[in-house]
Amino acid sequence: MSLGQGREPERGLARVRWLYLRGLGLVFCVAFASLLPQLSGLMGPEGLEPAAAWLDWARGALGPERFLRLPTLLWLLGAGDGALWGLCLTGLGCGALLVADVAPRWALVGAWACYLSLTVVGGVFLSFQWDVLLLETALVSVPLTPGHLLPSASVPEPRLGPLLLVRFLLFRLMLMSGVVKLASGDSAWHNLTALEFHYWTQPLPNLGAYFVWQLPAALHRAGVAGMFVIELVAPFLLFGPRRVRLLAAGALAALQGGILATGNYGFFNLLTLVLCLSALDDGVLARWKLSGRLLAGPAPTLRHPRARTSAFVGFAAVYAVLALSSDVERLARVPVLAPVRWALGQLAGLRSINTYGLFAIMTTERREILLEGSADGQTWREYLLRWRPGPVDEAPRFVAPHQPRLDWQLWFASLSRCSDNAWLIRLQERLLSGAPAVKDFFREDPFPDAPPRFLRTRFFDYRFTDLSEWRTTGAYWERRELGAYCPPLTLEGGQLRRADLPAGR
């Protein structure tokens, strides 16, 4: 098959489009597969933020406006475990269809609708930047996605415009990641010391983070400087000449590889790497030997309906205005034009036009919340999470692209007070009542025969050990207890109460 019906390989885009859409389908599969085993514990009727209770509140508080503010298919399906699982499995199936190139446009829209339906009722557990980034990526990818049903169907030759729209999202994502760090005024970024804290204070470090942190401080500062160059300069080069564009894409991909090697950020790095594909062309894929059957795909034709072109131009213009207005409003803190603000407000429920920027403020301490239960108030057993730091001699582990969302949310809880995290109170209530939905979050149930009578939360300061201590003791962490995070709790008559522990505790 030719690379583009007479076009030069360096200019062809058919195989780039094919690979990009397969990658996006894979990210959707990963996102749904990661969420599936956590659904009941997070959003089920006995979960930490029950979707049914959220919809019941919205039905009374928002009235007919609820459909615009909370656009979810669960209004039709209900919000029981069966509906949540069915929606997640449907989204997983749509992602698989996109990977298989079967009805790709419909599969993409279906995956977007299913993921949106879950995020709007997921509360804090589905409010991460990569959750909305996945939705926005799907939105901007619709014009690029062919409308055929079977892989053997003939499809139009991809135009550069839709691919540029995807590249524009990558541009905004990476540029804003650098700009917000500078705009925050945080001294850790301005004096280039952020990486001296980041590796052990990030939400879920892995073993790579432990060993990279041992490097000299000068290398960490050089790493921050290099990161700023990549995030602030490379995005502009994405629209430069071919070699410059490919260099920029390589730099952005290398940054994601470094993050992936030292931290667990769910599917974020994988999704960003997929976005980087938008800077490639068929000539690059040919040099990588990614040709032949692997990227064969359907044979492109040269049909470019004028009406479709006009529709794309209108869509791209509206999207660009809204997206850039969101970014400018965040950075400059100036109000946007009234029509733009109105449009952003009307579309906010779709969570598909967002502004980005991770780690604007660098955390310089690490706090951990440990849960313990007791039958008598004297002997305590710890509920060990699967991925968060616990015993000091356990190495940080690799878990990405899976995202253990309770483990992640406990990191955010440690930055605030117990009273600010109602879901954490519900978690303790569920454990005291023996609710099975939340037990799978932990490695094992320390009270397999009967639920504990008391629960307490201990607050610790954690730090990485240095290599000499690790070689001597085998400990990756050192920790110091800070006191209680929440007051001890118990159930009395089915009601959660503050516990009066036995004397001496």
Secondary structure, 3 states (H helix, E strand, C coil): CCCCCCCCCCCCCHHHHHHHHHHHHHHHHHHHHHHHHHHHHHHCCCCCCCHHHHHHHHHHHHHHHHHHHCCCCHHHHCCCHHHHHHHHHHHHHHHHHHHCCCCHHHHHHHHHHHHHHHHCCCHHHHCCHHHHHHHHHHHHHHHHCCCCCCCCCCEECCCHHHHHHHHHHHHHHHHHHHHHHHHCCCHHHHCCCCHHHHHHHCCCECHHHHHHHCCCHHHHHHHHHHHHHHHHHHHHHCCCCHHHHHHHHHHHHHHHHHHHHHECCCCHHHHHHHHHHHHCCHHHHHHCCCCCCCCCCCCEECCCCHHHHHHHHHHHHHHHHHHHHHHHHHHHCCCCCHHHHHHHHHHHHHCCCCCCCCCCCCCCCEEEEEEEEECCCCCCEEECECCCCCCCCCCCCCCCCCCCHHHHHHHHHCCCCHHHCHHHHHHHHHHHHCCHHHHHHECCCCCCCCCCCEEEEEEEEEEECCHHHHHHHCCCEEEEEEEECCCCEEEECCEEEECCCCCCC
